[in-house]
Amino acid sequence: MTVLHCLQQLWHSFQQLHNVFNGWFNHGFGAVRGWFSHQRKTLEFQRHR
């Protein structure tokens, strides 16, 4: 097993981790943003009454 092979394997696993984290982050960010807009709408609705 050469050093280059080791690096390639590391790079591959790093890319996979990166993809997983990107998916998690996008999902979480979307959920948080949706929650915030929902809270804002609720606040505006309460203020108008």
N, CA and C atoms as a LAMMPS dump frame, in Angstrom:
ITEM: TIMESTEP
0
ITEM: NUMBER OF ATOMS
147
ITEM: BOX BOUNDS ff ff ff
-5.0000000000000000e+02 5.0000000000000000e+02
-5.0000000000000000e+02 5.0000000000000000e+02
-5.0000000000000000e+02 5.0000000000000000e+02
ITEM: ATOMS id mol type element x y z
1 1 1 N 0.849 -1.195 0
2 1 2 C 0 0 0
3 1 3 C 0.887 1.247 0
4 2 1 N 0.832 2 -1.06
5 2 2 C 1.674 3.179 -1.176
6 2 3 C 1.051 4.378 -0.466
7 3 1 N 1.851 5.405 -0.287
8 3 2 C 1.369 6.633 0.356
9 3 3 C 0.28 7.266 -0.502
10 4 1 N 0.484 7.232 -1.814
11 4 2 C -0.49 7.809 -2.731
12 4 3 C -1.831 7.11 -2.59
13 5 1 N -1.773 5.778 -2.496
14 5 2 C -3.011 5.007 -2.34
15 5 3 C -3.724 5.406 -1.045
16 6 1 N -2.946 5.559 0.018
17 6 2 C -3.502 5.976 1.318
18 6 3 C -4.196 7.326 1.174
19 7 1 N -3.522 8.257 0.518
20 7 2 C -4.078 9.596 0.347
21 7 3 C -5.357 9.549 -0.472
22 8 1 N -5.371 8.727 -1.513
23 8 2 C -6.568 8.615 -2.344
24 8 3 C -7.736 8.101 -1.517
25 9 1 N -7.466 7.108 -0.665
26 9 2 C -8.537 6.553 0.167
27 9 3 C -9.038 7.602 1.153
28 10 1 N -8.104 8.329 1.754
29 10 2 C -8.473 9.396 2.688
30 10 3 C -9.336 10.437 1.989
31 11 1 N -8.912 10.835 0.784
32 11 2 C -9.636 11.844 0.021
33 11 3 C -11.048 11.371 -0.286
34 12 1 N -11.155 10.085 -0.655
35 12 2 C -12.461 9.526 -0.995
36 12 3 C -13.398 9.566 0.217
37 13 1 N -12.9 9.116 1.364
38 13 2 C -13.748 9.112 2.563
39 13 3 C -14.076 10.539 2.986
40 14 1 N -13.134 11.451 2.791
41 14 2 C -13.38 12.852 3.13
42 14 3 C -14.507 13.41 2.27
43 15 1 N -14.485 13.082 0.97
44 15 2 C -15.536 13.563 0.074
45 15 3 C -16.888 13.009 0.496
46 16 1 N -16.921 11.736 0.89
47 16 2 C -18.185 11.134 1.319
48 16 3 C -18.707 11.837 2.564
49 17 1 N -17.817 12.076 3.522
50 17 2 C -18.201 12.79 4.745
51 17 3 C -18.735 14.175 4.398
52 18 1 N -18.04 14.848 3.485
53 18 2 C -18.431 16.19 3.068
54 18 3 C -19.846 16.168 2.498
55 19 1 N -20.131 15.171 1.66
56 19 2 C -21.467 15.064 1.069
57 19 3 C -22.519 14.857 2.147
58 20 1 N -22.221 13.974 3.094
59 20 2 C -23.174 13.688 4.169
60 20 3 C -23.44 14.95 4.986
61 21 1 N -22.364 15.657 5.358
62 21 2 C -22.531 16.869 6.158
63 21 3 C -23.291 17.938 5.387
64 22 1 N -23.007 18.034 4.081
65 22 2 C -23.72 19.006 3.255
66 22 3 C -25.211 18.713 3.268
67 23 1 N -25.56 17.43 3.126
68 23 2 C -26.973 17.045 3.138
69 23 3 C -27.623 17.405 4.461
70 24 1 N -26.933 17.053 5.56
71 24 2 C -27.465 17.361 6.895
72 24 3 C -27.651 18.857 7.061
73 25 1 N -26.614 19.617 6.665
74 25 2 C -26.637 21.066 6.861
75 25 3 C -27.785 21.697 6.077
76 26 1 N -27.916 21.295 4.8
77 26 2 C -28.985 21.864 3.978
78 26 3 C -30.346 21.535 4.574
79 27 1 N -30.512 20.293 5.027
80 27 2 C -31.791 19.873 5.604
81 27 3 C -32.087 20.679 6.871
82 28 1 N -31.091 20.76 7.757
83 28 2 C -31.267 21.485 9.009
84 28 3 C -31.519 22.963 8.775
85 29 1 N -30.776 23.545 7.839
86 29 2 C -30.927 24.971 7.551
87 29 3 C -32.324 25.255 7.016
88 30 1 N -32.804 24.39 6.126
89 30 2 C -34.151 24.568 5.583
90 30 3 C -35.196 24.496 6.678
91 31 1 N -35.026 23.54 7.6
92 31 2 C -35.99 23.379 8.688
93 31 3 C -35.985 24.612 9.583
94 32 1 N -34.796 25.088 9.929
95 32 2 C -34.685 26.264 10.806
96 32 3 C -35.293 27.49 10.135
97 33 1 N -34.991 27.657 8.835
98 33 2 C -35.521 28.814 8.118
99 33 3 C -37.041 28.759 8.061
100 34 1 N -37.586 27.557 7.814
101 34 2 C -39.037 27.405 7.774
102 34 3 C -39.658 27.74 9.123
103 35 1 N -38.997 27.271 10.209
104 35 2 C -39.51 27.534 11.555
105 35 3 C -39.513 29.033 11.834
106 36 1 N -38.426 29.718 11.437
107 36 2 C -38.329 31.157 11.684
108 36 3 C -39.409 31.926 10.936
109 37 1 N -39.625 31.57 9.665
110 37 2 C -40.651 32.291 8.898
111 37 3 C -42.024 32.017 9.496
112 38 1 N -42.231 30.794 9.998
113 38 2 C -43.507 30.459 10.634
114 38 3 C -43.709 31.312 11.885
115 39 1 N -42.661 31.439 12.701
116 39 2 C -42.743 32.248 13.921
117 39 3 C -43.054 33.703 13.573
118 40 1 N -42.397 34.214 12.525
119 40 2 C -42.601 35.609 12.134
120 40 3 C -44.044 35.826 11.692
121 41 1 N -44.579 34.884 10.915
122 41 2 C -45.967 35.008 10.458
123 41 3 C -46.918 34.992 11.645
124 42 1 N -46.648 34.117 12.609
125 42 2 C -47.507 34.025 13.79
126 42 3 C -47.469 35.333 14.57
127 43 1 N -46.262 35.897 14.722
128 43 2 C -46.131 37.161 15.453
129 43 3 C -46.891 38.272 14.744
130 44 1 N -46.747 38.357 13.426
131 44 2 C -47.447 39.401 12.673
132 44 3 C -48.953 39.228 12.796
133 45 1 N -49.4 37.982 12.758
134 45 2 C -50.827 37.695 12.867
135 45 3 C -51.358 38.153 14.224
136 46 1 N -50.592 37.892 15.293
137 46 2 C -51.018 38.292 16.639
138 46 3 C -51.027 39.812 16.77
139 47 1 N -50.087 40.479 16.116
140 47 2 C -50.009 41.931 16.21
141 47 3 C -51.2 42.585 15.512
142 48 1 N -51.667 41.969 14.421
143 48 2 C -52.753 42.571 13.646
144 48 3 C -54.097 42.468 14.355
145 49 1 N -54.248 41.488 15.252
146 49 2 C -55.547 41.322 15.901
147 49 3 C -55.846 42.423 16.902
